[in-house]
Amino acid sequence: MTLKIYQADAFTDQLFGGNPAAVCPLQQWLPDETMQKIALEN
């Protein structure tokens, strides 16, 4: 499986600051188990 994963830095106006959040745009929702594995790695 190949996914594009972006990182957004929330609650800041500083580059590489704030709270990092992984964002994965999806065409369709993935199974909860797969989503949990992605979250654990990011």
N, C-alpha and C positions, 0 to 999 in steps of 0.2 A: 504494500500500500504506500502510495506517495501522497503526502499532504503538504500544502504550503502553510507554514506557521509563522506568524508575525508576533513581535513583542511590542506591547504598548506600555509606556510608563505613565501610570495614573497618579493623580494627586500631586503633580509637580509641573514646573515650567523649565526644569533643569534636565539637560540631556543625561541619560543614565541615572536619573534620580527617581524618587517616588517609589511606588509599588509596581513591580513588573507583572504584567498579565500576558499570558500566551493567548493568541487569537487564531482560530482555525476556521476560515470560511468553508462551509460544507454545502454540497449540492443536495445531500439528504442526510438525515440524522444517523449517526453511527450507534451500534449497540452500546449500552452503558458500560460493559466490560472493556470495550475498546477505548471509550472516552476516558475511563479511569486510568488505563495504561498510558495514554497520551499525557494526562495530567501529572502522573507520577514522574514522567521524564522531563517535564517542563516546569 
